[in-house]
Amino acid sequence: MNGNDDIVDLQNYVKRLIPKGKNKFLILGGLILGLLVLPKSITVIPAGHVGLKDFFGNVSDSTLSAGLHLINPLLKIHKMTIRTQEINAAANVTSKEGLSGHLDISLMFSLNPDKAAQVYKTIGPDYIRVVIVPQLRSIVRGVTAGYE
């Protein structure tokens, strides 16, 4: 056998693998569709985060833990951190006697992974700015107003 015979044999083998007629287009269309859907079906949740499953605005109560997950390609995944975070704030407060003082405050907190879906549904992804910071300031003012 020479090199040309090997090439002809390889071409004939490849031709036998590819179906003829309408099946050819169905298989090609299925492969293209599969290649488009596959990346949307895999998501990675980084360490220290949970994934919230949003299906056309309906957020599921179950969350995805850290790792690789195979999901419905129509789902949108919102990632929320469950790591310990710190907020630093400065406040000018007054005492019961009307004296003014300056406080530097630090708050460390973390989101409970079991409550992440409820927090997202009721408050939103910006829960730190919406709830935690205003509550911190309110509590500091309330506590310092009781001191003389």
LUMBA-944904 format. One record per residue: residue number from 1; x, y, z of N, C-alpha, C, O in turn. Coordinates in steps of 0.05 Angstrom, whole numbers, plus 5000, padded with zeros to 4 digits. Layout:
// LUMBA-944904
+-----+------+------+------+------+------+------+------+------+------+------+------+------+
!   k !  n_X !  n_Y !  n_Z ! ca_X ! ca_Y ! ca_Z !  c_X !  c_Y !  c_Z !  o_X !  o_Y !  o_Z !
+-----+------+------+------+------+------+------+------+------+------+------+------+------+
! NUM !    X !    Y !    Z !    X !    Y !    Z !    X !    Y !    Z !    X !    Y !    Z !
...
+-----+------+------+------+------+------+------+------+------+------+------+------+------+
This chain:
// LUMBA-944904
+-----+------+------+------+------+------+------+------+------+------+------+------+------+
!   k !  n_X !  n_Y !  n_Z ! ca_X ! ca_Y ! ca_Z !  c_X !  c_Y !  c_Z !  o_X !  o_Y !  o_Z !
+-----+------+------+------+------+------+------+------+------+------+------+------+------+
!   1 ! 5017 ! 4976 ! 5000 ! 5000 ! 5000 ! 5000 ! 5017 ! 5025 ! 5000 ! 5039 ! 5026 ! 5012 !
!   2 ! 5008 ! 5044 ! 4986 ! 5023 ! 5069 ! 4986 ! 5007 ! 5090 ! 5002 ! 4985 ! 5084 ! 5012 !
!   3 ! 5017 ! 5114 ! 5003 ! 5004 ! 5136 ! 5019 ! 4977 ! 5144 ! 5008 ! 4960 ! 5151 ! 5024 !
!   4 ! 4974 ! 5144 ! 4982 ! 4948 ! 5152 ! 4970 ! 4926 ! 5132 ! 4977 ! 4903 ! 5141 ! 4982 !
!   5 ! 4932 ! 5107 ! 4979 ! 4911 ! 5087 ! 4987 ! 4903 ! 5091 ! 5016 ! 4879 ! 5089 ! 5022 !
!   6 ! 4921 ! 5098 ! 5032 ! 4915 ! 5104 ! 5061 ! 4896 ! 5128 ! 5063 ! 4877 ! 5128 ! 5079 !
!   7 ! 4901 ! 5148 ! 5047 ! 4884 ! 5172 ! 5048 ! 4856 ! 5166 ! 5038 ! 4837 ! 5175 ! 5049 !
!   8 ! 4854 ! 5150 ! 5016 ! 4828 ! 5143 ! 5005 ! 4813 ! 5125 ! 5025 ! 4789 ! 5129 ! 5029 !
!   9 ! 4827 ! 5107 ! 5039 ! 4814 ! 5091 ! 5059 ! 4803 ! 5108 ! 5082 ! 4781 ! 5103 ! 5092 !
!  10 ! 4819 ! 5127 ! 5091 ! 4810 ! 5145 ! 5112 ! 4786 ! 5161 ! 5104 ! 4768 ! 5165 ! 5119 !
!  11 ! 4786 ! 5172 ! 5079 ! 4764 ! 5187 ! 5069 ! 4739 ! 5170 ! 5068 ! 4717 ! 5179 ! 5075 !
!  12 ! 4741 ! 5146 ! 5059 ! 4718 ! 5128 ! 5057 ! 4707 ! 5121 ! 5085 ! 4683 ! 5120 ! 5089 !
!  13 ! 4725 ! 5118 ! 5104 ! 4717 ! 5112 ! 5132 ! 4701 ! 5135 ! 5144 ! 4681 ! 5132 ! 5157 !
!  14 ! 4712 ! 5160 ! 5139 ! 4698 ! 5184 ! 5150 ! 4671 ! 5187 ! 5136 ! 4652 ! 5195 ! 5149 !
!  15 ! 4669 ! 5182 ! 5111 ! 4643 ! 5184 ! 5096 ! 4623 ! 5165 ! 5107 ! 4599 ! 5171 ! 5108 !
!  16 ! 4632 ! 5141 ! 5116 ! 4613 ! 5121 ! 5127 ! 4603 ! 5130 ! 5155 ! 4581 ! 5123 ! 5163 !
!  17 ! 4619 ! 5145 ! 5169 ! 4611 ! 5155 ! 5196 ! 4590 ! 5177 ! 5195 ! 4573 ! 5179 ! 5213 !
!  18 ! 4591 ! 5193 ! 5174 ! 4572 ! 5215 ! 5171 ! 4547 ! 5205 ! 5158 ! 4548 ! 5195 ! 5135 !
!  19 ! 4524 ! 5208 ! 5172 ! 4499 ! 5199 ! 5159 ! 4491 ! 5215 ! 5135 ! 4499 ! 5238 ! 5132 !
!  20 ! 4475 ! 5203 ! 5118 ! 4467 ! 5217 ! 5093 ! 4438 ! 5228 ! 5096 ! 4423 ! 5218 ! 5112 !
!  21 ! 4432 ! 5248 ! 5081 ! 4405 ! 5258 ! 5079 ! 4397 ! 5276 ! 5102 ! 4413 ! 5292 ! 5113 !
!  22 ! 4371 ! 5274 ! 5111 ! 4360 ! 5291 ! 5131 ! 4373 ! 5286 ! 5159 ! 4376 ! 5304 ! 5175 !
!  23 ! 4381 ! 5261 ! 5164 ! 4394 ! 5255 ! 5189 ! 4419 ! 5272 ! 5194 ! 4426 ! 5278 ! 5217 !
!  24 ! 4432 ! 5278 ! 5173 ! 4457 ! 5293 ! 5175 ! 4451 ! 5321 ! 5187 ! 4466 ! 5330 ! 5204 !
!  25 ! 4430 ! 5334 ! 5178 ! 4423 ! 5360 ! 5188 ! 4412 ! 5359 ! 5217 ! 4417 ! 5377 ! 5233 !
!  26 ! 4397 ! 5338 ! 5223 ! 4387 ! 5334 ! 5250 ! 4410 ! 5331 ! 5270 ! 4410 ! 5343 ! 5292 !
!  27 ! 4429 ! 5314 ! 5263 ! 4452 ! 5309 ! 5281 ! 4468 ! 5335 ! 5284 ! 4477 ! 5342 ! 5306 !
!  28 ! 4473 ! 5348 ! 5262 ! 4489 ! 5373 ! 5263 ! 4474 ! 5394 ! 5279 ! 4487 ! 5408 ! 5295 !
!  29 ! 4448 ! 5397 ! 5275 ! 4432 ! 5416 ! 5291 ! 4432 ! 5409 ! 5321 ! 4434 ! 5426 ! 5338 !
!  30 ! 4430 ! 5383 ! 5327 ! 4431 ! 5374 ! 5355 ! 4458 ! 5380 ! 5368 ! 4459 ! 5388 ! 5391 !
!  31 ! 4479 ! 5376 ! 5353 ! 4506 ! 5382 ! 5364 ! 4509 ! 5412 ! 5369 ! 4520 ! 5420 ! 5390 !
!  32 ! 4500 ! 5428 ! 5351 ! 4503 ! 5457 ! 5354 ! 4486 ! 5466 ! 5378 ! 4495 ! 5482 ! 5394 !
!  33 ! 4461 ! 5456 ! 5380 ! 4444 ! 5463 ! 5403 ! 4456 ! 5454 ! 5429 ! 4456 ! 5468 ! 5449 !
!  34 ! 4468 ! 5430 ! 5429 ! 4481 ! 5419 ! 5453 ! 4504 ! 5437 ! 5461 ! 4508 ! 5441 ! 5485 !
!  35 ! 4520 ! 5446 ! 5442 ! 4543 ! 5463 ! 5448 ! 4534 ! 5490 ! 5459 ! 4549 ! 5503 ! 5474 !
!  36 ! 4511 ! 5500 ! 5450 ! 4501 ! 5525 ! 5460 ! 4489 ! 5523 ! 5488 ! 4491 ! 5541 ! 5504 !
!  37 ! 4476 ! 5501 ! 5494 ! 4462 ! 5497 ! 5520 ! 4481 ! 5488 ! 5542 ! 4477 ! 5495 ! 5565 !
!  38 ! 4501 ! 5472 ! 5535 ! 4519 ! 5461 ! 5555 ! 4531 ! 5482 ! 5574 ! 4531 ! 5478 ! 5598 !
!  39 ! 4542 ! 5504 ! 5563 ! 4554 ! 5524 ! 5581 ! 4534 ! 5537 ! 5600 ! 4541 ! 5545 ! 5622 !
!  40 ! 4509 ! 5539 ! 5592 ! 4488 ! 5551 ! 5609 ! 4479 ! 5531 ! 5630 ! 4465 ! 5539 ! 5649 !
!  41 ! 4485 ! 5505 ! 5627 ! 4476 ! 5484 ! 5645 ! 4495 ! 5478 ! 5668 ! 4489 ! 5462 ! 5685 !
!  42 ! 4518 ! 5491 ! 5667 ! 4539 ! 5487 ! 5688 ! 4544 ! 5513 ! 5702 ! 4548 ! 5534 ! 5689 !
!  43 ! 4544 ! 5513 ! 5728 ! 4551 ! 5536 ! 5744 ! 4570 ! 5529 ! 5766 ! 4570 ! 5507 ! 5777 !
!  44 ! 4587 ! 5548 ! 5774 ! 4606 ! 5544 ! 5796 ! 4600 ! 5564 ! 5817 ! 4599 ! 5588 ! 5812 !
!  45 ! 4596 ! 5555 ! 5841 ! 4592 ! 5572 ! 5864 ! 4618 ! 5573 ! 5879 ! 4627 ! 5552 ! 5889 !
!  46 ! 4631 ! 5596 ! 5882 ! 4657 ! 5597 ! 5896 ! 4654 ! 5591 ! 5926 ! 4632 ! 5593 ! 5937 !
!  47 ! 4676 ! 5585 ! 5938 ! 4677 ! 5580 ! 5967 ! 4668 ! 5605 ! 5982 ! 4676 ! 5627 ! 5974 !
!  48 ! 4653 ! 5602 ! 6003 ! 4643 ! 5625 ! 6018 ! 4619 ! 5639 ! 6006 ! 4612 ! 5661 ! 6014 !
!  49 ! 4605 ! 5625 ! 5988 ! 4582 ! 5636 ! 5975 ! 4560 ! 5615 ! 5974 ! 4565 ! 5591 ! 5976 !
!  50 ! 4535 ! 5624 ! 5970 ! 4513 ! 5606 ! 5963 ! 4501 ! 5617 ! 5937 ! 4502 ! 5640 ! 5931 !
!  51 ! 4489 ! 5599 ! 5923 ! 4475 ! 5606 ! 5898 ! 4445 ! 5605 ! 5901 ! 4435 ! 5585 ! 5911 !
!  52 ! 4432 ! 5626 ! 5892 ! 4403 ! 5627 ! 5893 ! 4392 ! 5622 ! 5865 ! 4401 ! 5635 ! 5846 !
!  53 ! 4373 ! 5604 ! 5863 ! 4362 ! 5596 ! 5837 ! 4337 ! 5614 ! 5831 ! 4317 ! 5613 ! 5845 !
!  54 ! 4340 ! 5629 ! 5809 ! 4318 ! 5647 ! 5800 ! 4308 ! 5637 ! 5773 ! 4322 ! 5638 ! 5753 !
!  55 ! 4283 ! 5628 ! 5773 ! 4271 ! 5618 ! 5749 ! 4249 ! 5637 ! 5740 ! 4226 ! 5636 ! 5750 !
!  56 ! 4256 ! 5656 ! 5723 ! 4238 ! 5676 ! 5712 ! 4225 ! 5692 ! 5735 ! 4201 ! 5697 ! 5735 !
!  57 ! 4241 ! 5701 ! 5755 ! 4232 ! 5717 ! 5777 ! 4222 ! 5702 ! 5801 ! 4217 ! 5714 ! 5822 !
!  58 ! 4220 ! 5676 ! 5799 ! 4212 ! 5659 ! 5822 ! 4237 ! 5648 ! 5835 ! 4250 ! 5630 ! 5824 !
!  59 ! 4244 ! 5659 ! 5858 ! 4269 ! 5651 ! 5872 ! 4262 ! 5627 ! 5890 ! 4243 ! 5628 ! 5906 !
!  60 ! 4277 ! 5605 ! 5887 ! 4273 ! 5581 ! 5902 ! 4283 ! 5584 ! 5930 ! 4302 ! 5599 ! 5935 !
!  61 ! 4271 ! 5570 ! 5949 ! 4280 ! 5570 ! 5977 ! 4305 ! 5554 ! 5981 ! 4320 ! 5558 ! 6000 !
!  62 ! 4310 ! 5535 ! 5963 ! 4335 ! 5519 ! 5965 ! 4358 ! 5534 ! 5952 ! 4354 ! 5548 ! 5933 !
!  63 ! 4381 ! 5530 ! 5964 ! 4405 ! 5544 ! 5954 ! 4425 ! 5524 ! 5944 ! 4424 ! 5500 ! 5950 !
!  64 ! 4444 ! 5533 ! 5928 ! 4466 ! 5517 ! 5918 ! 4491 ! 5522 ! 5936 ! 4498 ! 5545 ! 5940 !
!  65 ! 4503 ! 5501 ! 5946 ! 4527 ! 5505 ! 5962 ! 4552 ! 5509 ! 5943 ! 4549 ! 5508 ! 5919 !
!  66 ! 4574 ! 5514 ! 5955 ! 4599 ! 5518 ! 5940 ! 4605 ! 5493 ! 5923 ! 4603 ! 5471 ! 5933 !
!  67 ! 4614 ! 5497 ! 5899 ! 4622 ! 5475 ! 5882 ! 4610 ! 5477 ! 5854 ! 4599 ! 5498 ! 5846 !
!  68 ! 4613 ! 5456 ! 5838 ! 4604 ! 5454 ! 5811 ! 4576 ! 5442 ! 5811 ! 4571 ! 5422 ! 5824 !
!  69 ! 4557 ! 5454 ! 5796 ! 4530 ! 5445 ! 5795 ! 4520 ! 5444 ! 5767 ! 4526 ! 5461 ! 5750 !
!  70 ! 4504 ! 5423 ! 5761 ! 4490 ! 5420 ! 5735 ! 4462 ! 5431 ! 5740 ! 4447 ! 5421 ! 5757 !
!  71 ! 4454 ! 5451 ! 5724 ! 4428 ! 5465 ! 5729 ! 4412 ! 5467 ! 5704 ! 4422 ! 5461 ! 5682 !
!  72 ! 4387 ! 5475 ! 5707 ! 4370 ! 5481 ! 5684 ! 4382 ! 5505 ! 5670 ! 4388 ! 5525 ! 5683 !
!  73 ! 4385 ! 5504 ! 5643 ! 4398 ! 5526 ! 5629 ! 4381 ! 5552 ! 5630 ! 4392 ! 5574 ! 5624 !
!  74 ! 4355 ! 5551 ! 5637 ! 4339 ! 5575 ! 5639 ! 4341 ! 5589 ! 5666 ! 4331 ! 5611 ! 5670 !
!  75 ! 4354 ! 5576 ! 5686 ! 4357 ! 5588 ! 5712 ! 4378 ! 5610 ! 5712 ! 4397 ! 5609 ! 5697 !
!  76 ! 4373 ! 5631 ! 5728 ! 4393 ! 5651 ! 5733 ! 4402 ! 5647 ! 5762 ! 4386 ! 5645 ! 5780 !
!  77 ! 4428 ! 5646 ! 5766 ! 4440 ! 5641 ! 5792 ! 4451 ! 5667 ! 5803 ! 4467 ! 5680 ! 5791 !
!  78 ! 4441 ! 5674 ! 5827 ! 4451 ! 5698 ! 5841 ! 4469 ! 5688 ! 5863 ! 4461 ! 5671 ! 5880 !
!  79 ! 4494 ! 5698 ! 5864 ! 4513 ! 5689 ! 5884 ! 4514 ! 5710 ! 5907 ! 4517 ! 5734 ! 5903 !
!  80 ! 4511 ! 5699 ! 5932 ! 4512 ! 5717 ! 5956 ! 4533 ! 5706 ! 5974 ! 4536 ! 5682 ! 5978 !
!  81 ! 4549 ! 5724 ! 5985 ! 4571 ! 5715 ! 6003 ! 4560 ! 5708 ! 6031 ! 4542 ! 5722 ! 6041 !
!  82 ! 4571 ! 5687 ! 6042 ! 4565 ! 5680 ! 6070 ! 4590 ! 5683 ! 6087 ! 4590 ! 5673 ! 6110 !
!  83 ! 4610 ! 5695 ! 6077 ! 4634 ! 5700 ! 6092 ! 4630 ! 5722 ! 6113 ! 4611 ! 5737 ! 6111 !
!  84 ! 4647 ! 5721 ! 6133 ! 4645 ! 5742 ! 6154 ! 4654 ! 5769 ! 6141 ! 4676 ! 5770 ! 6129 !
!  85 ! 4638 ! 5789 ! 6145 ! 4644 ! 5816 ! 6134 ! 4646 ! 5836 ! 6157 ! 4636 ! 5831 ! 6179 !
!  86 ! 4659 ! 5858 ! 6151 ! 4662 ! 5879 ! 6171 ! 4653 ! 5906 ! 6160 ! 4658 ! 5913 ! 6137 !
!  87 ! 4639 ! 5921 ! 6177 ! 4631 ! 5948 ! 6170 ! 4643 ! 5966 ! 6191 ! 4640 ! 5962 ! 6215 !
!  88 ! 4657 ! 5987 ! 6181 ! 4668 ! 6008 ! 6199 ! 4651 ! 6033 ! 6195 ! 4645 ! 6041 ! 6172 !
!  89 ! 4644 ! 6046 ! 6217 ! 4629 ! 6070 ! 6215 ! 4638 ! 6090 ! 6237 ! 4648 ! 6081 ! 6258 !
!  90 ! 4635 ! 6115 ! 6231 ! 4641 ! 6136 ! 6251 ! 4615 ! 6151 ! 6256 ! 4599 ! 6156 ! 6238 !
!  91 ! 4610 ! 6157 ! 6282 ! 4585 ! 6170 ! 6289 ! 4590 ! 6192 ! 6310 ! 4606 ! 6188 ! 6328 !
!  92 ! 4577 ! 6214 ! 6306 ! 4576 ! 6235 ! 6326 ! 4550 ! 6232 ! 6341 ! 4529 ! 6234 ! 6329 !
!  93 ! 4552 ! 6226 ! 6367 ! 4529 ! 6220 ! 6383 ! 4527 ! 6239 ! 6407 ! 4547 ! 6251 ! 6415 !
!  94 ! 4503 ! 6242 ! 6417 ! 4499 ! 6258 ! 6441 ! 4490 ! 6241 ! 6464 ! 4475 ! 6221 ! 6461 !
!  95 ! 4498 ! 6248 ! 6488 ! 4490 ! 6233 ! 6512 ! 4464 ! 6244 ! 6522 ! 4452 ! 6262 ! 6511 !
!  96 ! 4455 ! 6233 ! 6545 ! 4430 ! 6241 ! 6558 ! 4431 ! 6271 ! 6567 ! 4411 ! 6285 ! 6567 !
!  97 ! 4455 ! 6279 ! 6574 ! 4459 ! 6307 ! 6583 ! 4464 ! 6326 ! 6560 ! 4467 ! 6350 ! 6565 !
!  98 ! 4464 ! 6317 ! 6536 ! 4468 ! 6334 ! 6513 ! 4497 ! 6338 ! 6505 ! 4503 ! 6354 ! 6487 !
!  99 ! 4515 ! 6323 ! 6517 ! 4543 ! 6324 ! 6510 ! 4548 ! 6309 ! 6484 ! 4537 ! 6287 ! 6479 !
! 100 ! 4565 ! 6320 ! 6467 ! 4571 ! 6308 ! 6441 ! 4596 ! 6291 ! 6443 ! 4616 ! 6299 ! 6456 !
! 101 ! 4596 ! 6268 ! 6429 ! 4620 ! 6251 ! 6428 ! 4623 ! 6238 ! 6401 ! 4604 ! 6236 ! 6386 !
! 102 ! 4647 ! 6229 ! 6395 ! 4653 ! 6216 ! 6370 ! 4660 ! 6187 ! 6375 ! 4676 ! 6181 ! 6392 !
! 103 ! 4647 ! 6169 ! 6360 ! 4652 ! 6140 ! 6363 ! 4661 ! 6129 ! 6336 ! 4650 ! 6136 ! 6315 !
! 104 ! 4680 ! 6111 ! 6338 ! 4687 ! 6094 ! 6315 ! 4677 ! 6066 ! 6321 ! 4683 ! 6054 ! 6341 !
! 105 ! 4660 ! 6056 ! 6303 ! 4646 ! 6031 ! 6308 ! 4654 ! 6011 ! 6287 ! 4658 ! 6017 ! 6263 !
! 106 ! 4656 ! 5986 ! 6295 ! 4662 ! 5964 ! 6277 ! 4642 ! 5942 ! 6283 ! 4638 ! 5934 ! 6306 !
! 107 ! 4630 ! 5931 ! 6262 ! 4610 ! 5909 ! 6264 ! 4619 ! 5887 ! 6246 ! 4624 ! 5891 ! 6222 !
! 108 ! 4621 ! 5863 ! 6257 ! 4627 ! 5839 ! 6241 ! 4602 ! 5822 ! 6240 ! 4588 ! 5817 ! 6260 !
! 109 ! 4595 ! 5812 ! 6216 ! 4570 ! 5797 ! 6212 ! 4574 ! 5778 ! 6189 ! 4593 ! 5780 ! 6173 !
! 110 ! 4556 ! 5759 ! 6187 ! 4556 ! 5741 ! 6164 ! 4527 ! 5733 ! 6159 ! 4510 ! 5733 ! 6177 !
! 111 ! 4521 ! 5726 ! 6134 ! 4494 ! 5718 ! 6126 ! 4491 ! 5688 ! 6131 ! 4508 ! 5672 ! 6124 !
! 112 ! 4469 ! 5681 ! 6144 ! 4462 ! 5653 ! 6149 ! 4455 ! 5640 ! 6123 ! 4436 ! 5649 ! 6110 !
! 113 ! 4469 ! 5619 ! 6114 ! 4463 ! 5607 ! 6088 ! 4435 ! 5596 ! 6086 ! 4424 ! 5596 ! 6064 !
! 114 ! 4423 ! 5588 ! 6108 ! 4396 ! 5578 ! 6107 ! 4375 ! 5600 ! 6103 ! 4353 ! 5594 ! 6094 !
! 115 ! 4382 ! 5624 ! 6109 ! 4364 ! 5647 ! 6106 ! 4370 ! 5664 ! 6082 ! 4357 ! 5685 ! 6077 !
! 116 ! 4390 ! 5657 ! 6066 ! 4398 ! 5673 ! 6043 ! 4376 ! 5678 ! 6023 ! 4373 ! 5700 ! 6013 !
! 117 ! 4360 ! 5658 ! 6017 ! 4338 ! 5661 ! 5998 ! 4317 ! 5680 ! 6008 ! 4306 ! 5696 ! 5994 !
! 118 ! 4311 ! 5677 ! 6034 ! 4291 ! 5695 ! 6046 ! 4301 ! 5724 ! 6047 ! 4285 ! 5742 ! 6041 !
! 119 ! 4326 ! 5728 ! 6053 ! 4337 ! 5755 ! 6053 ! 4336 ! 5767 ! 6024 ! 4329 ! 5790 ! 6021 !
! 120 ! 4343 ! 5751 ! 6004 ! 4343 ! 5760 ! 5977 ! 4314 ! 5767 ! 5968 ! 4310 ! 5788 ! 5955 !
! 121 ! 4295 ! 5751 ! 5976 ! 4267 ! 5755 ! 5968 ! 4255 ! 5780 ! 5981 ! 4241 ! 5796 ! 5968 !
! 122 ! 4261 ! 5784 ! 6007 ! 4247 ! 5805 ! 6022 ! 4263 ! 5831 ! 6022 ! 4250 ! 5853 ! 6022 !
! 123 ! 4289 ! 5830 ! 6021 ! 4305 ! 5855 ! 6022 ! 4320 ! 5861 ! 5996 ! 4321 ! 5884 ! 5987 !
! 124 ! 4332 ! 5840 ! 5984 ! 4346 ! 5843 ! 5960 ! 4376 ! 5838 ! 5964 ! 4385 ! 5833 ! 5986 !
! 125 ! 4391 ! 5839 ! 5942 ! 4420 ! 5833 ! 5944 ! 4436 ! 5854 ! 5959 ! 4458 ! 5848 ! 5968 !
! 126 ! 4425 ! 5878 ! 5962 ! 4440 ! 5900 ! 5975 ! 4430 ! 5903 ! 6004 ! 4426 ! 5925 ! 6013 !
! 127 ! 4427 ! 5880 ! 6018 ! 4416 ! 5881 ! 6045 ! 4434 ! 5895 ! 6065 ! 4425 ! 5905 ! 6085 !
! 128 ! 4460 ! 5897 ! 6059 ! 4478 ! 5911 ! 6078 ! 4472 ! 5941 ! 6079 ! 4469 ! 5952 ! 6100 !
! 129 ! 4469 ! 5953 ! 6056 ! 4463 ! 5982 ! 6055 ! 4434 ! 5987 ! 6063 ! 4429 ! 6008 ! 6076 !
! 130 ! 4416 ! 5969 ! 6058 ! 4387 ! 5974 ! 6063 ! 4380 ! 5969 ! 6093 ! 4365 ! 5984 ! 6104 !
! 131 ! 4392 ! 5949 ! 6105 ! 4384 ! 5941 ! 6132 ! 4406 ! 5944 ! 6153 ! 4402 ! 5957 ! 6173 !
! 132 ! 4429 ! 5932 ! 6148 ! 4449 ! 5930 ! 6169 ! 4461 ! 5957 ! 6177 ! 4462 ! 5963 ! 6200 !
! 133 ! 4469 ! 5973 ! 6157 ! 4481 ! 5999 ! 6164 ! 4461 ! 6018 ! 6178 ! 4469 ! 6029 ! 6199 !
! 134 ! 4437 ! 6021 ! 6169 ! 4418 ! 6038 ! 6184 ! 4411 ! 6028 ! 6212 ! 4409 ! 6043 ! 6230 !
! 135 ! 4409 ! 6001 ! 6215 ! 4404 ! 5990 ! 6241 ! 4427 ! 5994 ! 6260 ! 4424 ! 6000 ! 6284 !
! 136 ! 4452 ! 5992 ! 6250 ! 4476 ! 5996 ! 6266 ! 4476 ! 6025 ! 6276 ! 4480 ! 6030 ! 6300 !
! 137 ! 4471 ! 6044 ! 6259 ! 4470 ! 6072 ! 6267 ! 4448 ! 6077 ! 6287 ! 4452 ! 6092 ! 6307 !
! 138 ! 4425 ! 6066 ! 6283 ! 4403 ! 6070 ! 6301 ! 4408 ! 6059 ! 6329 ! 4403 ! 6071 ! 6349 !
! 139 ! 4420 ! 6035 ! 6330 ! 4426 ! 6022 ! 6355 ! 4447 ! 6038 ! 6370 ! 4445 ! 6042 ! 6395 !
! 140 ! 4468 ! 6047 ! 6356 ! 4489 ! 6063 ! 6369 ! 4478 ! 6089 ! 6381 ! 4484 ! 6095 ! 6404 !
! 141 ! 4461 ! 6102 ! 6366 ! 4449 ! 6127 ! 6377 ! 4431 ! 6121 ! 6401 ! 4431 ! 6136 ! 6420 !
! 142 ! 4416 ! 6099 ! 6400 ! 4398 ! 6092 ! 6422 ! 4413 ! 6084 ! 6447 ! 4405 ! 6092 ! 6469 !
! 143 ! 4435 ! 6070 ! 6444 ! 4450 ! 6062 ! 6467 ! 4465 ! 6086 ! 6480 ! 4465 ! 6088 ! 6504 !
! 144 ! 4477 ! 6102 ! 6463 ! 4493 ! 6125 ! 6474 ! 4474 ! 6146 ! 6486 ! 4483 ! 6161 ! 6504 !
! 145 ! 4450 ! 6148 ! 6477 ! 4432 ! 6168 ! 6488 ! 4424 ! 6162 ! 6517 ! 4416 ! 6180 ! 6532 !
! 146 ! 4427 ! 6137 ! 6526 ! 4421 ! 6129 ! 6553 ! 4443 ! 6135 ! 6573 ! 4439 ! 6133 ! 6597 !
! 147 ! 4467 ! 6142 ! 6563 ! 4490 ! 6147 ! 6581 ! 4492 ! 6177 ! 6588 ! 4484 ! 6194 ! 6573 !
! 148 ! 4502 ! 6182 ! 6612 ! 4506 ! 6209 ! 6621 ! 4533 ! 6219 ! 6616 ! 4540 ! 6242 ! 6622 !
+-----+------+------+------+------+------+------+------+------+------+------+------+------+
